[in-house]
Amino acid sequence: MINKKVSKKVFLLILSGVVAISVIFISNLLLKRYFVMNKNIFYHLNLLQKEEYKLNYHLLQSSIYMYYNNDKISQDIHTIQKEINFFKNFPFFKWHFPKAYESILNYEELFNKKVELIFEFQRYNLPLKNSMIFLSNILTRLPNNIDNKEYLKNAVSIISSIFLARQAIDLSFLKNITLSKLSNIKLTKKEQEFNRNLLLNLNVFFKYFPKYKQLLDEILNIPTTNALKDAFNHYSFITARDIKIFEVLSYILGIFILVLIAYLVYSVYVLELKVGEITFLLYHDTLTKLYNRLKFNEDVKKLQRPALVLFNIDRFKHINDFYGVDVGDEILKFVAHELLDYVKLENPDARVYRLGADDFGVLCDCHNEKKLREFAEKFITSIEKYSIDVLGNGISYTISLSAGIAKEEPLLEKADMALKNVKKDLKEKVKFFEKELNCQIKENIKKTHELKYAIENDKIIPYFQGIYDKNKNIVKYEVLARIKTPSGEIKSIFPYLQIARENRQYNQITLIVLRKVKKIMQLHKDLNLSLNLSIEDISHNETISYILGGFLDEDIAKRVTFEILESEIENYDIMQNFIKMVKPMGVKVAIDDFGSGYSNFARIMSLDVDYLKIDGSLIKNIDEDEKTRLIVETIVEFAKKSQKETVAEFVKNENIFKECVNLGIDYYQGFYLDIPSAKFN
């Protein structure tokens, strides 16, 4: 009987132990699953808040800058809608965080209203920007088109008030503006035409600006951020409650079975670690353990004179690609450790952050430019002294750094602009953000828009400049590309070529010019033309295919000369192959800007070219500089012995023309003889 009771107790004890262990095991699995899902929710809530602030930021940028790519706004809207759908399609979030889910639905409703207003705002913003661009151009042309001083004074006053109203987004600047001041003044017929255009754009501004301001105010006053904060608060409340529940359950299980107290303590310990991990991950980078960008955004608001020194590891991508990610990670950790030690020694009040893949920021309360520069230069010098064996494999790695410094909000963006500018200038390692960088960026954006407009609206125009013999008879024309901007201004294509290369539009421009030139040569059967090609063009399959298969027919080939810059010829095999393809068709080939730098006479001799176009930097000083004259004389002598004809560029006056004739140059080109024009279009 006793044995039966003991057996029953043992059985109950074992059963209780098995149940307890099962409960603990299942609880642990559920706990891990909970933290995975909770971490995912936390990440997406933060991402949603970040995108909401980005949308407002880009919207304000769109309202401030006349040239701004609205694709960022569209991308922000798309990302936010994607994040909203994540929460709507996440069942765990819906049933476990019902109030947070309701806040997300409320946010979605407010956001949809905001999107509608944004689209309406963009419709008003476009004509306003166009009128502002037009008014900006008019302001520069006023003195040349209007003689009436009273009119000039009124026009400048009105346009200035409009610019102030636009930049400040303030209707009060428009209160005292009366357009009758422009319409009641006696003007000449030419001035009246100018005045009509001015009044037309002024009326556009007055028509759209009040609604534009109203829409912007309505958009910024929609409480979307409050709805997100509500969602975050409800989420945080439930999460804190859950954590407390888990802790209580852990202690109850520990009391229930004493033999498993160690395991229960471990579970509580794991729980605390998970909570600590979430808290740590919120503000720290996982690799370097430095503060992250979220922490930076919070800390920068607490300083009165915040300044950011942004360090970047030079050629870090090459390190990753060449040596592998493991080496790259070790270098990142090394730089982080060294920077922390350096900051503790030099400026203990400053904080160190990892703000990008290989970007490290030091945030401090200081606006002394000398101290900031010395701080950055001293650390860079200390790092670049070392060769580091990061993996202990006997291979040493040398690290170099660059730094950008900003003292104005937004710190990170402006420090990054300065840093990128450093990368373009090998003479400097440290650079402060300057307003000129913003101007340069604006100018690049403007040129990008103008180039895109020219390509899409058939505004790339071939111009023609004559090439003459010594008797001033035209023997051929060089084709020079121009673009027509939205304002109607004709500009050289040259300042746009680097942008075209970066946007992968360069070969597209070449093909446009070739197609237009072909039509012109088909109409003018006696026209001989010289066309510029780059090494990039003759290396591009589509361009070469069109030249050989579409452009060069039997009639056109014998009237065409292709010019290729000598400075671009790095691979002579590509050049040689191109010459072998086109010369049998009757095409002539010229080396352009010959003598501009180090000219490889031996390699040029190996190329079957017909002309050497002597660089304009030599020709334009030939009548004043004896050394330049000797260089040109050597080139001409070399060309004659090589049975190649010469062309002088930049012939700007009669003295230069005569000097070139005396030296025996065969052909001549420049403003003295002919100005480029669209004469055959």
Secondary structure as GFF3:
##gff-version 3
##sequence-region A 1 681
A	DSSP	alpha_helix	2	64	.	.	.	ID=ss1
A	DSSP	alpha_helix	71	88	.	.	.	ID=ss2
A	DSSP	alpha_helix	91	96	.	.	.	ID=ss3
A	DSSP	alpha_helix	98	145	.	.	.	ID=ss4
A	DSSP	alpha_helix	149	168	.	.	.	ID=ss5
A	DSSP	three_ten_helix	171	174	.	.	.	ID=ss6
A	DSSP	alpha_helix	180	183	.	.	.	ID=ss7
A	DSSP	alpha_helix	189	221	.	.	.	ID=ss8
A	DSSP	alpha_helix	224	256	.	.	.	ID=ss9
A	DSSP	three_ten_helix	258	260	.	.	.	ID=ss10
A	DSSP	alpha_helix	261	283	.	.	.	ID=ss11
A	DSSP	alpha_helix	293	299	.	.	.	ID=ss12
A	DSSP	three_ten_helix	300	302	.	.	.	ID=ss13
A	DSSP	beta_strand	306	313	.	.	.	ID=ss14
A	DSSP	alpha_helix	316	323	.	.	.	ID=ss15
A	DSSP	alpha_helix	325	346	.	.	.	ID=ss16
A	DSSP	beta_strand	351	354	.	.	.	ID=ss17
A	DSSP	beta_strand	359	365	.	.	.	ID=ss18
A	DSSP	alpha_helix	369	384	.	.	.	ID=ss19
A	DSSP	beta_strand	387	388	.	.	.	ID=ss20
A	DSSP	beta_strand	397	398	.	.	.	ID=ss21
A	DSSP	beta_strand	401	406	.	.	.	ID=ss22
A	DSSP	alpha_helix	411	424	.	.	.	ID=ss23
A	DSSP	beta_strand	430	432	.	.	.	ID=ss24
A	DSSP	alpha_helix	435	456	.	.	.	ID=ss25
A	DSSP	beta_strand	460	468	.	.	.	ID=ss26
A	DSSP	beta_strand	474	484	.	.	.	ID=ss27
A	DSSP	beta_strand	490	492	.	.	.	ID=ss28
A	DSSP	three_ten_helix	494	496	.	.	.	ID=ss29
A	DSSP	alpha_helix	497	502	.	.	.	ID=ss30
A	DSSP	alpha_helix	506	523	.	.	.	ID=ss31
A	DSSP	beta_strand	529	533	.	.	.	ID=ss32
A	DSSP	alpha_helix	535	538	.	.	.	ID=ss33
A	DSSP	alpha_helix	541	546	.	.	.	ID=ss34
A	DSSP	pi_helix	547	551	.	.	.	ID=ss35
A	DSSP	alpha_helix	554	557	.	.	.	ID=ss36
A	DSSP	beta_strand	560	565	.	.	.	ID=ss37
A	DSSP	three_ten_helix	566	568	.	.	.	ID=ss38
A	DSSP	alpha_helix	572	582	.	.	.	ID=ss39
A	DSSP	three_ten_helix	583	585	.	.	.	ID=ss40
A	DSSP	beta_strand	588	594	.	.	.	ID=ss41
A	DSSP	alpha_helix	601	606	.	.	.	ID=ss42
A	DSSP	beta_strand	611	614	.	.	.	ID=ss43
A	DSSP	alpha_helix	616	619	.	.	.	ID=ss44
A	DSSP	alpha_helix	626	641	.	.	.	ID=ss45
A	DSSP	beta_strand	645	648	.	.	.	ID=ss46
A	DSSP	alpha_helix	654	663	.	.	.	ID=ss47
A	DSSP	beta_strand	667	668	.	.	.	ID=ss48
###
